[in-house]
Amino acid sequence: MNATPGAATRLDGRVAVVTGAGRSLGQAYALALAEAGAAVVVNDLDGSTADATTELIRSSGGRAATVVAPVGTAETAQQLVDTAVGEFGRLDVMVANAGALRDRVLWKMSDEEFDLVISSHLRGAFTCGRAAAVAMRERGGGGRILLIGSPAGQFGSFGQTNYAAAKAGLVAMARTWSLELARDNITVNTVIPTALSPMTATIPAYAQVYEEFLQGHPIPATYRREHALGSPADVAPLVVWLASEAAAGVTGQAIGLGGDRLTLYSHPDVLRTLDQDGGWSPETIDGAWHGGLDHQAQHSGPRPAREEA
């Protein structure tokens, strides 16, 4: 029997949790998963926005439940899993999206600003991923864990020591989990979204296009392609696809989507190796560097700022 078009990307009967789903990208993920047929546990720190997302899903004929709690603790993670199982009978998809921002250059960043961002983004994804993995392994039948990264974690980002470190950590965590959970048929991937949002509005190069976007104007093609910037809804198809049976063989990947551009990111790789009989000295390292390694070194410096929630 031939599958009907789009059947492999349907999520009927599946249950998903989306953290930070009250607004922007998180809300777009929750709405798209529900539209594809999944029941959704909507989590956010802000109860009013979480309830609004839940109501949007229900008013469109979908199933949703709300959990108002900050991510980071094992207790919140377990509450999300318990709600999915208690309300809808199972858990198939965990989307760890929530996190806070506290931007500041290194020499001005406080311990509290660093810890909050690491706790919400990195620890929040860890606790939610762990709770989801336990539930999925106990039930059997596989599952999907999606961590939400950022170009900041791929390239670095001025003034975002905490955020960039957390997002880079998520990619490494996803690759590790993809190895550990492979025998359980649980795939783990990192989504790298880029979209117009309140955060991009703070970037001078994108402030005007964001205001025009809010007024209903189309996003110019140059932004949608060269800058990979579209609406939050433009990113959601990647989340749906990775959550679906169509992506059953995809794991350990970092995949970006924004505007019209889909991006597959590389894993870190060795650029070149050199061997020196008897080992290396500072002088021989200097000679090797200026003798050719410097031409292979990868660029590090200012890049176009791109945003995700």
N, C-alpha and C positions, 0 to 999 in steps of 0.2 A: 504494500500500500504506500503510495506517495504522500508525504506530509503536505498539508496545505501551506501556501506561502505564509511565512511568518510564524508558523506553529512552533518552531524550535526556540523562538525567542519569547514565547508566551510564558507567564509565570502563574498560571491558574493553579490553585491549590497550595501554592507556596506561601511562606510567611517570612517577612523581612523586618529587621530593626534598622532604623536610621537615626543616628544621634545628630543633634544639632539641626533638626528638621523643621524648625519654626520659621525659617526665612531663607532667602537667597538660594544658594546651591543645595543645601540640605533639603529644603522644601521641594525643590525641583526633582531631586532624587526620589523623595517619598511619593510625590504625585505620579511620576513616571512608572515607578514600580507598581503602584496601585492600578494605574491604567493598563498595565500589562497583565493584571490579574492577581497580583499578590495582596495578601492582607499585610498591613503595615503597622508596626509599633512606632509611634512618633515620639521622639524624645527631644526635649529642649529644656534649658534652664529657665526660660521665660514661658510661664504657663499660658499666657494669652496667645502667643504666637503658635505654641504647640497645639492648643485647642483649635486655632484657626486652620492649621494644616489638616488636622484630623477631620474637621467639619467639611473642608473642601473635598476630601476623599469620600466621606460618607454621602455627601450631597450628590456626588457623581455615581453613586451606586456601589462604591467600594467598601471595604472593611478596614477599620483602623481603631487603634487604642492609643491613649496618651500616657506617657510617663514623664513627669516634671521632676528633673533631678540633674545635678551637675555630674558630668562624667569624670572619671579618675579613680574612684574608689571601687573596690571589689563589690561592695554592697549595691551600688548603682548598676554595675554590670550584671549582677545576678538578678536584680529586679527587672531589668530589661528582658533577660532570657525567660524568667518566670512569667512575665506578662505575655510574652509571645506564646509560650506553651499553655498557660492557663486560659488565655482568651481564644486562641486559634488552634491549639493542639500540637504545635511543633515549631521549630525554628529552622529555616533553610538558608537565610541570607543575613549577614551582619555587615552593615555599612557604618564604619567608624569615621564620622565626619566632624564631630564637634571639636571645638577648641577656641582658646582665647588668644588675643594679640596684645603684646606690650612691646612696641617697637622702641629701640633706643640703641645708640652706638655703644660699643663694648665698654668704653671707659666711664659711661654714665649709667649702665644697666645695673639695677639692684639685684640682690639675691632673690627677692620676692618676685620681681618681674621675670626673672629667668625661670624660677620654680613653677610659677603659675602656668606658663606656656608649655613647659615640658610635661607638667602634670596633666593638663587637659588634652593636649594633642598626643603625646607619646604614651604616657601612662594610661590615659583614657582608652586609647586604641589597644594597648596591651591587656587591660582588665576586661574590656569588652570582647576582644578576640579570644582570650583564654576561656571566658565563660561560654562563649559560643562554641568553641572547639570541644569543650567537655560535653555540652548538650548534643552536638551533632555526632560525636563519636559514640555516645551512649545510645542514641536512637538508631544509628546506622543509616546508610543510604546517601552519605555524602553531604556536601553543603558548600557554601560560598562565603568567604570573608573578604571584604573590600576595604582597604585602607585608603584614605584620601591624602595624597601628597601635595606637592607644590613645585613649580619651577625653582623656588627658593631652595628647596632641598636638593635639586639637581645641580644648580650652578652657584649657590650662595646668593645672598641678598644684603646689601648695605643696610645697617641698622636693625638686622633681624638675626642676631646670633642665636637667640632662643628658638625662634620659629624655624629657621633654616636647619638647625641641628635636629629639631624634632622631626621635621619632614624628611630629612635624609635618613634618620633612624627608622622611620616607618618603612622605607623602601628595603632596608636591610632586614627588618623584622619580617616583612612579607616574604622575602626570598627564603629566609630561614624557616618560616612556618610552611612554605610550600614544600620543603623537603620533609619536614616532620609529619605533615598531615597527608602526604601523597597516598599512603596505603589506605587511608580512610576515605579516599575520593572527595576530599575537601580541598578546593582550590583557593589560593590566596593571591591577590593581585593588588597593585597600587594604582589608583586613578590619579592622574595629574591634570586637574582642571584649570582652565583659564577662562574667565568670564567677567563681564561688566557687573559690578556690584558696588555697594557703599564703600568697600575698601579700595577699589580701583578709582573711585571718585577722588580719592586723596592724592592720586598721582597726577601732576599737572598735565602731562601729555594726553591723559584720558578724561580729564574733567569735563571738557565740552561734549565729547561724544557720549559720555554717560548721561549728562543732562538732556541731551537730545533723545537718547534712548528712553529716558523716563517720560518724555513728552510724546512718545509713540513713533518717533522717526526711525527708519530702518538704519541698521548699523552698516556703515560703508564697507564695500568689499575689501578695501585695503586693510581695514582693521580685522575683518573676519578671517583673512588669509595670512597676511604678513605678520600680524600681531596675535593671531589665533584668539581673537576676542569676539565673543558673541554674547548671547543671553545665558543665564543659568540653565534654562531649558535645553540649550544646545548641547550641554555636557551630559545630560541625563541618559541619552541613548546608550552611552558606553557603560553606564552602571547597569542598565537593564540587560544589555547583551552579556556582560560578565556574570550576571546573576542567573543567566538562563542555561538551558541544556546545550545551546549552540556553542557555548564557550567551555564545555566540559573538559577539554584538553588544554586549556590555557591556564597556566599557573606560574607564579614567581615573576610576573612581568610588571613593568612600569609603563603605563599607556596613557598618553595625554589626549585630551579633546578640548577644543575651544573654537567657537565660530565655525569655519569651514574646514579646519585643519585637524587631522588625526595624526598623532605622533607616537612612534614606538621608541622608547629610550633604551640605550644600551646598558648592559651590565658593565661594571668596572672591568677593565682588561689591562694586561701588561702591554706597554708600548714597545719596550725593547729591554733586553738584558745584555750585560757585558760581564765577562769573567776576567779576573786578574789573578795570575798565579801568585800564591802566597798571601792573598788578601789585598785590601785597599788601604791607602793612606790619604790624608786630606789632599795632598798634592796630586796623586793619581786620579782621585775623584774630580778635582778641579780640571785636570787635563781632559778627562772623559766628557765632563759637562760641556766645556768650551770646544771640544773636538767633535761635537755633533749632537749630543743629547739635548743641548739647549734648543736646537731647531725642532725637536720633536715634543718639547714641553707644551702642554695645552694651556690655552689662554685663561687667565683669571683676571677679571676686572669688570667694570660696569657693563651691564646688559640691559635690554629693555625690560622694565618692571612688568610682571604679569601677576595676576592676583587670583587667589582661591580662598574659599572660606574655611 
